[in-house]
Amino acid sequence: MITYIDGTGEGMEHLIRPEVQAIEVSGIRKMANKVSQYDGVLSLTIGQPDFPTPKHILDAAKQAIDNGETVYTPNAGTLKLRKAASEFLQRKYGLSYDPAEEVIVTVGASEAIDVAFRTILEEGSEVLLPGPIYPGYEPIIRMCGALPVHVDTSGNSFKLTADLIKEHLTERTRCIVLASPSNPTGCTLSLEELQEIAALVEERELFILSDEIYSELVFDGTHSSIASLPGMRDKTIVINGLSKSHSMTGWRIGLLFAPAYLAKHIVKVHQYNVTCTSSISQAAAVEALTNGIDDALPMRDEYARRRDFAYNSLVEAGFDVVKPNGAFYIFPSIAKFGLDSTTFAHRLLEEKRVAVVPGAAFAPFGDEYIRISYACSMEMLQEAMERIKSFVQGL
Ligand SMILES: Cc1ncc(COP(=O)(O)O)c(C=O)c1O
């Protein structure tokens, strides 16, 4: 006999899948919840660009509504958008994907990660995660019954190397995640570094999931994709999207590129997941990827200015920190201050009203770091850096 008490589902919770019960609220979300309890907080926690979506993109969306573009689109997205996405990738990064069979428009990069993993992982598969890393992969890997294998890159300025991969490869390795530029470290992998990784895995039967959502936000040098290297296209799933490059997080446009033999399976998972992405957002995305192909450049230049400022301020305040080369995050070490990352972040919030994300949110070994997002105004960043400096001086 089950008693229902005010929606608590007493006696029923054990019926929820253990893998789902085991998922914890992300460290980023926990921090955001804590921030809402205080007034006057300078929040450096979010991965939300502080620029508005460019006006010509807004206009294209309004036009789509007026044109009645309000019906289902093909599952993989409109052909117009897939063509625009394919041309964008060719022009920017020299990648070549057939819009008819090798491009899928997803609900943000988040859904691209989900459908990619659910297509390629099975019970017992291992996935190498170069950490510290964005926390969006691990829960999905676990829900597939697969195992995340964290590879600690902190001893190598947060760069994944072929040697580090070699140490963790097993018969069960099904996928290696590459994220360049990286959230939370802002580090990038150069063409030469990718070549070394490609040489190691070229002959192996495994996939690379290359999350390139920050590809337009590289400061020094240009973005390289591992899919452009010989032998790698057939085993790589490239994930990109408009959330960061065009400041379109709420529009939910992700882009997945994969060879036809793989994309034809991924699109089935996507179809039964969401049918298709919003038709209005897709129309806006066509505009972004045609007339707005360089929209990210002024934003990138501004992020680079803030990166320089944040890096110099942290060094001046006594932090050990690797200079990031992309995205809009910086990941200083707090080891010398003798506090774990959650205590550091909570005290900084309580004592100085500055919010950052504890490094523990990004890897089991992330506890000696904090993540600072500089997707905020320069004025706010300046004030926050002053407060951080005075906080560590008082420790
Ligand atoms: C590395 C990385 N991948 C994927 C995502 C998800 O992007 P989207 O908002 O397009 O779902 C994020 C968002 O912060 C991210 O940092």
PDBQT file of the ligand as one rigid body, heavy atoms in Angstrom, charges set to zero:
ROOT
HETATM    1  C1  LIG A 401      32.085  23.178 -23.616  1.00  0.00    +0.000 C 
HETATM    2  C2  LIG A 401      30.610  23.372 -23.719  1.00  0.00    +0.000 A 
HETATM    3  N1  LIG A 401      29.913  22.535 -24.497  1.00  0.00    +0.000 NA
HETATM    4  C3  LIG A 401      28.586  22.661 -24.639  1.00  0.00    +0.000 A 
HETATM    5  C4  LIG A 401      27.882  23.652 -23.975  1.00  0.00    +0.000 A 
HETATM    6  C5  LIG A 401      26.398  23.727 -24.153  1.00  0.00    +0.000 C 
HETATM    7  O1  LIG A 401      26.065  24.714 -25.089  1.00  0.00    +0.000 OA
HETATM    8  P1  LIG A 401      24.568  25.037 -25.493  1.00  0.00    +0.000 P 
HETATM    9  O2  LIG A 401      24.128  26.197 -24.698  1.00  0.00    +0.000 OA
HETATM   10  O3  LIG A 401      24.634  25.373 -26.962  1.00  0.00    +0.000 OA
HETATM   11  O4  LIG A 401      23.737  23.852 -25.244  1.00  0.00    +0.000 OA
HETATM   12  C6  LIG A 401      28.564  24.555 -23.165  1.00  0.00    +0.000 A 
HETATM   13  C7  LIG A 401      27.839  25.604 -22.427  1.00  0.00    +0.000 C 
HETATM   14  O5  LIG A 401      28.338  26.286 -21.575  1.00  0.00    +0.000 OA
HETATM   15  C8  LIG A 401      29.969  24.410 -23.034  1.00  0.00    +0.000 A 
HETATM   16  O6  LIG A 401      30.690  25.234 -22.258  1.00  0.00    +0.000 OA
ENDROOT
TORSDOF 0
